[in-house]
Amino acid sequence: MTAPPRLEVQSLTRSFNGQAVVENVSFSVEAGQVACLLGPSGCGKSTTLRLVAGVDMPDSGHILVDGKTMCDAATHVPPERRSVGLMFQDFALFPHLPVSENVAFGLKGGFSANRDRVRELLARVQMSSHIDSYPHQLSGGEQQRVALIRALAPQPRILLMDEPFSGLDERLRDGIRDETLALLKEEGTAVLLVTHEPDEAMRMADQILLMRRGRIVQQGAPYNLYNAPVDREAAGFFSDINILTGKVQGALTNTPFGEFLAPGVADGQEVEIVIRPQHLKIDFDRAGRGPAPTAENGSAALARVRRARFLGRESLVEFITDNGEITLNATVPGVFLPSADTPMWLMLRRDRVFVFPKK
């Protein structure tokens, strides 16, 4: 018999003052899996987290842990009995307690009864030498590690993390995220992480739950959400995008870059053709002649450089098409800084283009 998911959320809804903040949200998280609630501020991520934690009550829906009901129309298991750990962006360490007592706070008997567990966790995050230190003596990254192992010390079945890295210096974040992910995988804890940063979700999550206006609009592995977005907003949430518009005729829409398929879209309806800057191909002008059309890249369109900037790992080049109607951005690895008004030919990688009906 297949074991139930560690965490299962079914049709969760929560309203405030008659307005739905979380609406019909459903997902599941397996043991050892990291799931990420991703979306802009105010989309319902943190409210969903509070509902799972048990510190807020849904208007309807079900929450189950290992197949056991934690919350429904007739049941509400209090937070302390859900075997759920919590970690927030401010870390919430107790300033009057040393690291040893902070880590042991949720353990029966405190530090004196759990010395081995506390020391083991501190060693795993390279914090053994700080066992007697107080929070004000630690850096932001060190405080984050203490908060993490405090949440993991009672061995919760589920760990809920609300923007846990937002208070860290940007240079520290990647390393701390990687350390955190490694520890979570070792513990086998099911993790529900809230963030508004796509890079963080892509780096940490096995499964991304993309939220918008209280609903999950798309969920799946990071690769799938990035490469098969459900709509223009989903594509634009993960990276900068270029947008062309056109009208459909016979399941095709015509653009300066050739025709694009728009299956299932009615004739006369407008569509948006979306491509990311790194998938725009650039070729040099040869006395007014550009590259021949190909199946991979379609037709080339003449454009002129508006400006170019070096960003470190890549260069960003802004183009305007020769008719002055379309502005497009392209990114190129390394240094590529053509002068303003330089004519160049642009092509779109056909396998990287998304076509969506215009809303």
N, C-alpha and C positions, 0 to 999 in steps of 0.2 A: 504493500500500500504506500502510495506517494505521500510524503510528509507535507503538511500545509505550509504556506509561506510563513516566514517569521513574523512579518507584518502584512496585514491585508486591510485595505480601506475600500469601502463599498458605498458609492453614491452619497458622499459626505456633502452636506449643505449647511451653511451658517450665514445668517443675515443679521445686520445691525440697522435699526431704524427703517426696516422694510426693504433694505437694499442688500442683495446677495453679495457677500464678500468671498465666500467659497461656494461653488455651485456644482453639484453632481460630480464630485471628484472621486475617482476610483484608481487604485494602483496597488501593487504588491511589491514587497522587498524580501528577498531570500536571505537566509543566514550567510554572513560573509560578503554580502553584496553592498555596494555603496550606490544609493539612489539620490539624485539631486533634484530638488524643486528649484527650477530656474525661471526667472522672469523679472520684469521691471518692478520698481517699488510700487506697493499698493495693489499688486495683482492677487494677493491671498496666500502667499507662501508661508509667512510666519503664522498666520491664523491657522492654516492647515497643521503646522507643527504643534501649535498649542492644543489643538483638538486631539492630536495623536497622544500628546503628553498627558492629557486629562485635566489640564488647568483651565480649559474652556469646554463648554458643552455644545455639540452640534444640534441643529434644529431637526435634522434627520440623517439617516445613514448608519453604517456599521463600522466598527473598528475591532479587528481581531488580532491577537498575538498568539502564534503557534496554534491557530485554530480555535482559540478560546475567546469568547466575546468579552471585550473590554467596555464597549459602549454601543447601545442601541436604544430603541424606544423604551425598553424596560430595565436596562442595565447601565450602571455607571461605576466602573471600578476606579477607586481613587488613584491619583498619580503614583503614590508610594507603593502600590501593589501591582503595578504594571511591568515591573522590571525594565524600566526605561531610564537611561542616563541622559542628562541634559548638559549642553555646553553652549554658552552664549558668547557674543562678541566682546563683552566687557570682562570675561573670564570669571568675575565674581568671586575672587579669592578672599579669604578672611584675613584682613590686615594684621590682626592681633595673634594669629597662629603661625608657627613655623611651617615650612614646606611639609614636613613629616605629618603634622596634624591636619593640614589642609587635604593632603592626599587620602588620609585615613578617615576623613570626616563622615563619610557614608558607610563606614564599616563598623559592625557591632564590636564594642570594646575599644574603639579608637586605635591609635598607633601602638600602644603597649601590647595589644592582643593580636596585632597584624603586622609586626615588624618585617617579616619575610616578604609578604606581599608588597608592602610599600617599597622596600629596598629593591625588589625585583623590578618593579615598574620604573622607579627612578633610574636604575641602571640602563633600562631599555631606551630611555630618552636622554642619556648622558647627563643626568642631573644628580648623581649620587653625592657629589661634593657640596651640593646645596641643601642637603637634608635638614640642616638647622637654620637655614636662612629664612628671612621674612619676605613677603611679597614685594615690599618697597625696595629691597636690595637686589631684585631681579630685573633683567631687561624684559622688554615686551615679548620677545620670542621665548624666553625662559618661563615667563608667567603662562604663556600659551601651553607649553608642555606640561606644566603642573596642572593646569585646568583640565587638560586632556586625560592625564592618567588618574586624576581624581574622579572624573566621570566614568573611567573604565575600571577603577578599583573594585567596585561591587560586582563586576562581571555582568552588566546588564545584557539582556537579550537584544535590546535596541538602543542605539545611541542617536539622539537628536542634536543636530548642530546648526545653530542659527548664526550665519555670517561669522564663523569663528576666526577668520583670518583678516577681517576688514581693518582691525586696529593695528596691524603689523606694518612695519616699513616694507615698501614694495620689494626691496632687494632681498628681504628675508623670506618673503612669502613662498617662493617656489620650493626652497629647501625645507621649510617647515611643513608645507603641504605633503611633500614626498615622505618625510619622516612620519607624519600622521597617518598617511595612507598605509605605509608598511606596517605600523603598529596595529591599525584597525584590522588589516588582513590577517595578521598573526593571531589576534584575539578571536576572529571569526564572528565578530559582532555585525548585526545588520545595522546599517547607517542610513539615516535620512538627513541630508544636508540641504540647507537653504542658502542660496546665493543669488545675487543679481549679476555676477560676473561670468560670462560665457567661458573664458579661459579657465577659470577655476573648475567649472562643471566638466569641461572637456578633460582636464588633467586628472580629476579625481573619480568621476562617476563611472560606474558600469552601466547605469541607466539614467537618462535625463528625462525629467517630467517638465515640459515647457508649459508655463502657465501664462494666461493672459485674461485679465478681467474676471478672475475667480474660477476660471475653467482650465483644465489641461487640454491644450490644443494639439499636442503631439508628444508621444513618449517612445523611447527606444534607446538603443546604443548611441553614443556620441557620433560615431561614424555615420549612422543612418540619418540622424537629425541634420547633420552638416551637409551631407551629400544628397539628401532627398527631403528638403523642407516642404512643409505642407502648404505654405503660402509665402507671399512676399515678405510679410512681417517676420516670419520665422527665419527666412534666409538672411534678412537684414539684422536680426538679433545677434547672429554669430560672427558677422564680419561686415565691412563696408560692401556696398553693392552698387552696380550701375543698372539703370533702368531705361529700357526702350519701350515705346508704346506703339501700338498699331491696331488695325481693325482686321477681323477675320473674314476671309472669303474662301469658301470651299475648304475649310479646315486648315487654311494657310494664312499667315500674316506676312506682309511684305515689309522689308526694312532696307536701309542702305547696305546691310550686310547679307542680303539675300532673303529667301523665304524660310519661315520657321513653321513647323507643324503645331497646330493647336487643336488636337482631337477633342471632340465633345463640346466645343465652343460654337455657339450659333453664329451664323453669318451676320456681319454688322456689329458684333460685340467687340469692345476693346479688350486687348490683352496687354499685360506687362511682361516684357522679356528681361529676365534678370541674369546678370553675370557678375562674378566677383572680379575685383581689379587684377588679381594674379592670373586670371584665365584669359585676359585680353592679350592677344599676340600683336607684336609690333614689327613692322618691316620698313626698310628705308625706301624713300622715293627715288625712282630711277627715271629722271626726265619726264615726270608725269605718268609713269607706268608703275603699277603695283604688281604683287604676286598673282598668279593665276588662281582661280577658285579651286578649292579642294573639298572632298567629302568631309574631311575632319574639321576644317576651319571655315568653310563657306566662302562667300565673296568678301573681298577687301574693300574698305571704304577709306577715302582720303580724309585726313584730319591734320590739324596744325597744333603744335605745342603751345599751350597757354602759359604754363610754368612747370618747373621741375624742382623737386626738393630731395635732399639726401636725408634718410631717416635712421641711418646706422647700418642695419642689416640689409636694407633695401632702399630703392629710390621710388618716389611717387611722382608720376608724370601725369599732368592734367591736359587733356586734349579737347579741342572743339572741332566738330566735323566741318568739312569745307563749306557746307551751306550755312554754317553758323547756328544750326538748330539743336544739336545734341552735344552735351558735355559728358566726357567719359574720363574716368581715372584708371590708370594702369600702374601696377607695382612690378618692379624689376629687381631681382636680387643684385646686391652690390651697388656699385656706383654707375648710374646712367643719368646724365644731366644734359639733355639736348637743349639748345638755345630756344628761347621763345620764338614762335612763328615758324619753326622748322616743319616742313611738310613731311608726314609719315603716313604709312598705311596701317590700318587696324583690322584685325580679324577676331572673331569670337570662336572659341573652342566649342564646337556644337555639342560635345558630350558633357559640357559643364554649364550649359544654358538651361534656365528654368523658365517655363511659360505658364503664367497664371492669369485667369480672368481678372480684369480690373474691377476692384470693388468701388 
